[in-house]
């Protein structure tokens, strides 16, 4: 992952992201639910679409492990974004 200054920043591993952590709903924009998660004090964001939810319930705050599938996808698609 590259930061705003063009420097390479190491992306956290999935285990570091979800272990004993909480994801919090941040906003809904352009048809996507955005969640924030802090990893070692650094805020990151990932999104879900209504198709991802498929009638499920999204809580304002939930265990990060619940979102592991979507966080993994965001990591693979380089959409797991550090929040400034």
N, C-alpha and C positions, 0 to 999 in steps of 0.2 A: 504494500500500500504506500502511496506517495502523499506527503502532506502538502500544505499550501505553498511551501517554500521549495518544492521539488525534491525534498529529501525523502529517502526511503525509510519507512517506519514499519517495524515488524507487526504483522497482524496477530492478535492473540489466538491461541489454539481453542478449539471448541470446548475442551474440558475446563480451561481457565475461564471461559465465558459463562458457562452454565452452572458450574459447581458452587453450591450454596449462594446463589445469586437470584435477584429479582428483576423481572422486566416490567416496565411501567408504560402504560399508554400515554402517548405524547400529543398526537393530533391525527386528524383525518383530512387528507388532501388528495385531490385528483383520483378519487376512488380507491385510495390505499390507507390502511391503518398503520400509523408509525408508532413503534415502540422504542423506548430508550432503555439502555442497560449500562451500568457502570462496571468496567473491568479494571481492577487495580486503581480505582479513582479516576479513570478516564471514561467519559461518556461516549457511547456509541449508539447508533440508530439502525434499525432494520424495519422492513415493511411487510405487511400481509395484504392480500387482496380479499374482497368478499368471497371469491371462489375458494380461497384457502380455508376460510372459516366454515363454509357449507352448512349453515344452520347452527353451528356451535355457538357457545357463549364466550365472548371476550371480556375478561375482567379488566378493570383499570390497573390492577397490579396482580401478578401471578409469578409462580416459580419459573425461573428461566428454563429449566429442563423441559417444561411444557412446550416451549417454543424452539426446541433444539432442531427440529426438522427445518424450520424457516430460517433459523440462524445459519445452519449449514448451507442452505441454498444461497443465502445472502453472501456468505464467505466465498462460495464457488463462483458466484456471478459478480463479485467485487462490488456489491451494494451494501455491505456491512460498513457503514460510514461512521467515522469519528466525528463527533459533534463539537463544534467550536463555541 
